[in-house]
Every structure is written in C-alpha cells, then in structure tokens.
Amino acid sequence: MDDVTLAALLSSRLCHDLSGPVGAIGNGVEMLDGETDPEMRRQIIELMAFSSGEARRRLEFCRLAYGAPGGVAAVIPLAEAQRTAARYFETHKAELDWPPAATEGLPELPPVVVRLLLNLVLLGGETLARGGTVAVRLGIAAGALSLAVVASGRGAALDPAEAAALRGQVMPEALDSRSVQPYYAGRLAAGLGCEVEITADQPDRIGLHTTISL
C-alpha cells in the first residue's frame, strides 16, 4: 500500500474515533439553546464537559500513536507515552496495567518504537469488548527490547481481519478505518525489522509480543 492511501485510511480512523465525543458536544449545544430548566442545563453541561475531556484524551493518544509531534525524529519520552495511555484508558471498558515505575531505568527509545508500543496497547484494549486488563511489560537484555502487551478479560478476542492486518496478510483494498490501525502497527514493526507475535495460549487472554534490536 502506498503511503498516501495509508495516511487517508488513518485519517478516517482518527475522524471515526473523534466523531462520537465531538458530536455529543454539538448535541449539547443544541439542547442548551432554549432550555430553561436549571437541572437539565446542569446535566447537559456535565455531558458536554465529559465529551470535551474524552475528545482531548483521544486526541492526545492519537497524536503520539499515529503522529510525529515535534518532527519525525523528535523523541517521545516513554513516561509521556505511559501517562497519555493512562488518561486514554480512564473511560475505557478495560483497565491499563502499566505502572509509571515500569518505565524507570529504560533507555530513551526511538519514536517509532514508542508508536508501535502505543498501537499495540490500543489494539490490546480493543480485544476486550467486555472489559478486563491490558498489561504492558518491557525489558532490556543483550541490546534488545522485549515488548509485551497482554489483554486479559472475559471473551478476549482479536478479530481475524485485524490479526491478518497486523501480520500484513491482507490485500490493501480490503482495509478499512478499523483494520488499518493493526495494519499500521504491523508496518511499524516491519520497519524495525521485527514481527508481532499473537498468542492465545490461555482462555480469555490475548498476547502481543515482539523483540526489537536497539
């Protein structure tokens, strides 16, 4: 797939992710117009505030996961990535198990590695439609970074189309705004000379693992 098409599909994905909270803000503005009941106005304003926060959380996450803030080569501190992911999961059905202390002692990572990590975190969360826990585990040994994102929860499952997209085993014309995200993660991994292994060795558990030479 050419980069222009990939960018177009990722833009569609971003718009899809933001349409819900942004639409809710617009609906709130319309509802406020002419509403005189104080209690109703309070509830509407609360809804708008929540939706505004949700839009900001999603934008901040996507900015790091898809974009290149500060330029292609600009460093993305791992601690910033962890905080951004934690805020994103505040309203998610799944919980994020990525304690800030887990980033301590790790070297500065190339921005593409951080983007790959965030995309795997996002994908892990999407395997948990009924909620659960997304655990992030990182380690350095012999000049290589081991990266694992493990999603655990009732009914944890990775859609076959998304799994194929992550492995690069899908025709470009078959991609859509949903499957393009795992495809993008697979492209990031390929650019780093690695592959993402998908494991489902236990019920209600999906693992995404890779090792990256640094």
C-alpha positions as CSV (number, residue, x, y, z in Angstrom):
1,M,0.0,0.0,0.0
2,D,1.3,3.5,-0.9
3,D,1.8,5.9,2.0
4,V,-0.8,8.4,0.7
5,T,-3.5,5.7,0.9
6,L,-2.3,4.6,4.3
7,A,-2.4,8.3,5.5
8,A,-6.0,8.6,4.1
9,L,-7.2,5.5,6.0
10,L,-5.5,6.6,9.2
11,S,-7.2,10.0,8.9
12,S,-10.5,8.2,8.5
13,R,-9.8,6.2,11.7
14,L,-8.9,9.3,13.6
15,C,-12.1,11.0,12.4
16,H,-14.1,8.0,13.4
17,D,-12.6,7.9,16.9
18,L,-13.4,11.6,17.4
19,S,-16.8,11.8,15.9
20,G,-18.6,10.4,19.0
21,P,-17.4,12.9,21.6
22,V,-17.4,15.9,19.2
23,G,-20.9,15.0,18.1
24,A,-22.0,14.8,21.7
25,I,-20.7,18.3,22.3
26,G,-22.6,19.6,19.3
27,N,-25.8,17.9,20.5
28,G,-25.3,19.5,23.9
29,V,-25.0,23.0,22.4
30,E,-28.3,22.4,20.5
31,M,-30.0,21.2,23.7
32,L,-28.9,24.1,25.7
33,D,-30.4,26.5,23.2
34,G,-33.8,27.3,24.7
35,E,-33.5,25.0,27.7
36,T,-34.5,26.9,30.8
37,D,-34.8,24.1,33.4
38,P,-31.7,24.5,35.7
39,E,-31.3,20.8,36.4
40,M,-31.5,19.9,32.7
41,R,-28.9,22.6,31.9
42,R,-26.6,21.2,34.6
43,Q,-26.8,17.7,33.2
44,I,-26.3,18.9,29.6
45,I,-23.2,20.9,30.7
46,E,-21.8,17.9,32.6
47,L,-22.3,15.8,29.4
48,M,-20.5,18.4,27.3
49,A,-17.6,18.6,29.8
50,F,-17.2,14.8,29.8
51,S,-17.3,14.7,26.0
52,S,-14.8,17.5,25.7
53,G,-12.4,15.6,28.1
54,E,-12.9,12.4,26.1
55,A,-12.1,14.2,22.8
56,R,-9.0,15.6,24.3
57,R,-7.9,12.2,25.7
58,R,-8.3,10.6,22.3
59,L,-6.5,13.4,20.5
60,E,-3.6,13.3,22.9
61,F,-3.3,9.5,22.5
62,C,-3.6,9.5,18.7
63,R,-1.1,12.4,18.4
64,L,1.5,10.1,19.8
65,A,0.3,6.8,18.4
66,Y,-0.2,8.0,14.8
67,G,1.7,11.3,14.5
68,A,5.1,12.7,14.9
69,P,4.9,15.6,17.4
70,G,7.9,17.8,17.1
71,G,9.0,16.1,13.9
72,V,9.7,12.6,12.7
73,A,13.0,12.3,14.7
74,A,11.7,14.0,17.8
75,V,12.0,12.0,21.0
76,I,8.8,10.8,22.6
77,P,9.6,10.2,26.3
78,L,8.3,6.8,27.4
79,A,7.0,8.4,30.6
80,E,4.8,10.7,28.5
81,A,3.5,7.8,26.5
82,Q,2.6,6.0,29.7
83,R,0.7,9.0,31.1
84,T,-1.1,9.6,27.8
85,A,-2.2,5.9,27.6
86,A,-3.3,6.0,31.2
87,R,-5.5,9.0,30.5
88,Y,-6.9,7.4,27.4
89,F,-8.0,4.3,29.4
90,E,-9.7,6.4,32.1
91,T,-13.0,6.0,30.3
92,H,-12.2,2.7,28.6
93,K,-14.0,-0.6,29.5
94,A,-10.6,-2.1,30.1
95,E,-8.1,-1.1,32.7
96,L,-4.4,-0.3,31.9
97,D,-1.8,-2.1,33.9
98,W,1.3,0.0,33.0
99,P,2.6,1.5,36.2
100,P,4.8,4.6,35.9
101,A,7.7,2.7,37.7
102,A,7.8,0.2,34.8
103,T,9.4,2.9,32.6
104,E,12.2,3.7,35.1
105,G,15.7,2.6,34.1
106,L,14.8,2.1,30.5
107,P,16.9,3.9,27.9
108,E,15.5,6.6,25.5
109,L,13.6,4.7,22.8
110,P,13.3,5.7,19.1
111,P,10.0,7.4,18.5
112,V,8.9,4.6,16.1
113,V,9.3,2.1,18.9
114,V,7.1,4.2,21.2
115,R,4.5,4.5,18.4
116,L,4.5,0.7,17.9
117,L,4.0,0.2,21.7
118,L,1.1,2.6,21.8
119,N,-0.6,1.0,18.8
120,L,-0.3,-2.5,20.4
121,V,-1.7,-1.0,23.7
122,L,-4.7,0.3,21.7
123,L,-5.2,-3.0,19.9
124,G,-5.0,-4.9,23.2
125,G,-7.8,-2.7,24.6
126,E,-10.0,-3.4,21.6
127,T,-9.8,-7.1,22.2
128,L,-11.7,-6.6,25.5
129,A,-15.2,-5.7,24.5
130,R,-16.5,-6.8,27.9
131,G,-13.7,-5.2,29.9
132,G,-10.6,-6.6,31.5
133,T,-6.9,-5.6,31.9
134,V,-4.3,-4.6,29.4
135,A,-0.8,-5.2,30.9
136,V,2.3,-3.7,29.4
137,R,5.6,-5.3,30.2
138,L,9.0,-4.0,28.9
139,G,12.5,-5.3,29.4
140,I,16.1,-4.8,28.1
141,A,18.5,-7.6,27.6
142,A,21.6,-8.1,25.4
143,G,20.8,-4.9,23.4
144,A,17.2,-5.8,22.6
145,L,13.9,-4.6,23.9
146,S,11.3,-7.2,24.8
147,L,7.8,-5.7,24.5
148,A,4.6,-7.5,25.6
149,V,1.0,-6.3,25.7
150,V,-1.3,-8.9,27.3
151,A,-5.1,-8.4,27.3
152,S,-7.0,-10.4,29.8
153,G,-10.7,-10.5,30.3
154,R,-13.9,-12.4,29.6
155,G,-14.3,-13.1,25.9
156,A,-10.9,-11.5,24.9
157,A,-10.6,-12.0,21.2
158,L,-8.7,-10.4,18.3
159,D,-10.8,-10.1,15.2
160,P,-9.4,-12.4,12.4
161,A,-9.3,-9.5,10.0
162,E,-7.3,-7.4,12.4
163,A,-4.9,-10.2,13.1
164,A,-4.3,-10.7,9.4
165,A,-3.8,-6.9,9.0
166,L,-1.3,-6.9,11.9
167,R,0.6,-9.7,10.1
168,G,0.4,-7.9,6.8
169,Q,-1.6,-10.8,5.4
170,V,-4.4,-8.7,3.8
171,M,-4.9,-7.1,0.5
172,P,-4.7,-3.3,0.7
173,E,-8.1,-2.8,-0.8
174,A,-9.7,-4.9,2.0
175,L,-8.5,-2.5,4.7
176,D,-11.0,-0.1,6.3
177,S,-10.9,2.5,9.1
178,R,-10.9,-0.2,11.7
179,S,-8.4,-2.7,10.3
180,V,-5.9,0.0,9.2
181,Q,-4.7,0.5,12.7
182,P,-3.3,-3.0,13.2
183,Y,-2.0,-2.8,9.7
184,Y,-0.2,0.3,10.6
185,A,1.2,-1.4,13.7
186,G,2.5,-4.2,11.5
187,R,4.1,-1.7,9.2
188,L,5.9,-0.1,12.1
189,A,7.1,-3.4,13.3
190,A,8.4,-4.4,9.8
191,G,10.3,-1.1,9.6
192,L,12.0,-2.1,12.9
193,G,12.9,-5.5,11.5
194,C,10.6,-7.4,13.7
195,E,7.2,-9.1,13.7
196,V,4.4,-9.0,16.3
197,E,3.6,-12.5,17.6
198,I,0.0,-13.0,18.6
199,T,-0.6,-15.6,21.3
200,A,-3.9,-17.0,22.7
201,D,-2.4,-19.8,24.9
202,Q,-5.0,-19.3,27.6
203,P,-8.8,-18.7,27.6
204,D,-9.8,-15.1,27.7
205,R,-6.2,-13.9,27.1
206,I,-4.5,-12.4,24.0
207,G,-0.8,-11.6,24.0
208,L,1.0,-9.3,21.5
209,H,4.8,-9.8,21.8
210,T,7.9,-8.6,19.9
211,T,11.6,-8.2,20.4
212,I,13.4,-5.1,18.9
213,S,17.1,-4.7,18.5
214,L,18.2,-1.3,19.8
